[in-house]
């Protein structure tokens, strides 16, 4: 996998999410950030922070804040592809969630 500055930032971002540091993760997100999840998480379409295209920067943080009230998450990065012409990065991950029981 690439070790470009962008890829290293993505790895740091995921590490912060896995450690429930949402503010720390959010510092890596640029204003033009778009997060696309397929399939779409259940029950979120129609909320102010998401549309059919995905989440914007603040919307993804709001979604994660809501999500982290109920689960802990651990992510395994399976593949990172960086397009040298466009600079776009695609990250393929597996995520394990564990429900928080209160």
C-alpha positions as a LaTeX table, in Angstrom:
\begin{tabular}{lrrr}
\hline
Residue & $x$ (\AA) & $y$ (\AA) & $z$ (\AA) \\
\hline
Unk1 & 0.00 & 0.00 & 0.00 \\
Unk2 & 1.04 & 3.54 & $-0.68$ \\
Unk3 & 2.66 & 5.64 & 2.01 \\
Unk4 & 1.88 & 9.02 & 0.41 \\
Unk5 & 0.91 & 11.87 & 2.75 \\
Unk6 & $-2.75$ & 11.43 & 1.76 \\
Unk7 & $-2.73$ & 7.71 & 2.52 \\
Unk8 & $-0.97$ & 8.30 & 5.85 \\
Unk9 & $-3.63$ & 10.88 & 6.74 \\
Unk10 & $-6.36$ & 8.35 & 5.92 \\
Unk11 & $-4.69$ & 5.75 & 8.12 \\
Unk12 & $-4.44$ & 8.27 & 10.98 \\
Unk13 & $-8.08$ & 9.24 & 10.46 \\
Unk14 & $-9.24$ & 5.61 & 10.68 \\
Unk15 & $-7.04$ & 5.02 & 13.73 \\
Unk16 & $-8.65$ & 7.99 & 15.50 \\
Unk17 & $-12.14$ & 6.71 & 14.63 \\
Unk18 & $-11.27$ & 3.27 & 15.97 \\
Unk19 & $-10.17$ & 4.92 & 19.22 \\
Unk20 & $-13.40$ & 6.92 & 19.50 \\
Unk21 & $-11.54$ & 10.21 & 18.95 \\
Unk22 & $-14.08$ & 11.83 & 16.63 \\
Unk23 & $-12.68$ & 15.34 & 17.03 \\
Unk24 & $-9.19$ & 14.05 & 16.25 \\
Unk25 & $-10.46$ & 12.21 & 13.19 \\
Unk26 & $-12.40$ & 15.24 & 12.01 \\
Unk27 & $-9.22$ & 17.34 & 11.84 \\
Unk28 & $-8.11$ & 15.20 & 8.86 \\
Unk29 & $-11.28$ & 15.90 & 6.87 \\
Unk30 & $-11.17$ & 18.58 & 4.17 \\
Unk31 & $-14.08$ & 20.83 & 3.24 \\
Unk32 & $-14.67$ & 18.89 & 0.00 \\
Unk33 & $-14.81$ & 15.54 & 1.84 \\
Unk34 & $-17.46$ & 13.05 & 0.69 \\
Unk35 & $-18.03$ & 9.71 & 2.38 \\
Unk36 & $-19.95$ & 7.15 & 0.37 \\
Unk37 & $-21.17$ & 3.99 & 2.09 \\
Unk38 & $-22.63$ & 1.13 & 0.08 \\
Unk39 & $-25.13$ & $-0.04$ & 1.00 \\
Unk40 & $-26.48$ & 3.10 & 2.62 \\
Unk41 & $-26.73$ & 2.85 & 6.41 \\
Unk42 & $-30.32$ & 2.10 & 7.38 \\
Unk43 & $-32.48$ & 4.93 & 8.64 \\
Unk44 & $-30.38$ & 7.92 & 7.72 \\
Unk45 & $-31.62$ & 9.14 & 4.35 \\
Unk46 & $-33.67$ & 12.27 & 4.81 \\
Unk47 & $-31.56$ & 13.51 & 7.70 \\
Unk48 & $-29.98$ & 16.92 & 7.18 \\
Unk49 & $-26.44$ & 15.55 & 6.99 \\
Unk50 & $-26.76$ & 13.02 & 4.18 \\
Unk51 & $-28.13$ & 12.79 & 0.66 \\
Unk52 & $-27.97$ & 10.18 & $-2.08$ \\
Unk53 & $-24.39$ & 11.22 & $-2.89$ \\
Unk54 & $-23.19$ & 10.52 & 0.63 \\
Unk55 & $-22.05$ & 12.49 & 3.64 \\
Unk56 & $-20.34$ & 15.86 & 3.59 \\
Unk57 & $-17.68$ & 16.81 & 6.16 \\
Unk58 & $-19.98$ & 17.96 & 8.96 \\
Unk59 & $-22.61$ & 15.40 & 8.10 \\
Unk60 & $-20.23$ & 12.51 & 8.49 \\
Unk61 & $-19.11$ & 13.81 & 11.88 \\
Unk62 & $-22.74$ & 14.12 & 12.99 \\
Unk63 & $-23.45$ & 10.58 & 11.77 \\
Unk64 & $-20.40$ & 9.21 & 13.57 \\
Unk65 & $-21.26$ & 11.02 & 16.80 \\
Unk66 & $-24.70$ & 9.42 & 16.71 \\
Unk67 & $-23.28$ & 6.01 & 15.79 \\
Unk68 & $-20.60$ & 5.99 & 18.49 \\
Unk69 & $-23.26$ & 6.38 & 21.18 \\
Unk70 & $-24.30$ & 2.80 & 20.44 \\
Unk71 & $-21.25$ & 0.88 & 19.17 \\
Unk72 & $-17.50$ & 0.56 & 19.26 \\
Unk73 & $-15.85$ & 0.12 & 15.88 \\
Unk74 & $-12.63$ & $-1.55$ & 14.74 \\
Unk75 & $-11.54$ & $-1.19$ & 11.13 \\
Unk76 & $-9.19$ & $-3.29$ & 9.02 \\
Unk77 & $-7.84$ & $-1.60$ & 5.90 \\
Unk78 & $-7.86$ & $-4.18$ & 3.13 \\
Unk79 & $-6.71$ & $-2.03$ & 0.22 \\
Unk80 & $-5.83$ & 1.56 & $-0.60$ \\
Unk81 & $-5.74$ & 2.70 & $-4.21$ \\
Unk82 & $-4.40$ & 6.13 & $-5.09$ \\
Unk83 & $-4.90$ & 7.44 & $-8.62$ \\
Unk84 & $-1.67$ & 9.29 & $-9.47$ \\
Unk85 & $-3.39$ & 11.38 & $-12.14$ \\
Unk86 & $-6.34$ & 12.64 & $-10.10$ \\
Unk87 & $-5.05$ & 12.20 & $-6.56$ \\
Unk88 & $-8.28$ & 10.44 & $-5.63$ \\
Unk89 & $-8.00$ & 7.68 & $-3.06$ \\
Unk90 & $-10.28$ & 4.69 & $-2.63$ \\
Unk91 & $-10.07$ & 2.76 & 0.63 \\
Unk92 & $-11.60$ & $-0.69$ & 1.02 \\
Unk93 & $-12.14$ & $-1.70$ & 4.64 \\
Unk94 & $-13.81$ & $-4.26$ & 6.86 \\
Unk95 & $-15.43$ & $-2.96$ & 9.98 \\
Unk96 & $-16.40$ & $-4.84$ & 13.12 \\
Unk97 & $-18.98$ & $-3.24$ & 15.34 \\
Unk98 & $-19.75$ & $-4.15$ & 18.91 \\
Unk99 & $-22.90$ & $-2.85$ & 20.50 \\
Unk100 & $-22.49$ & $-0.92$ & 23.72 \\
Unk101 & $-24.84$ & $-2.33$ & 26.32 \\
Unk102 & $-25.94$ & 0.12 & 28.99 \\
\hline
\end{tabular}
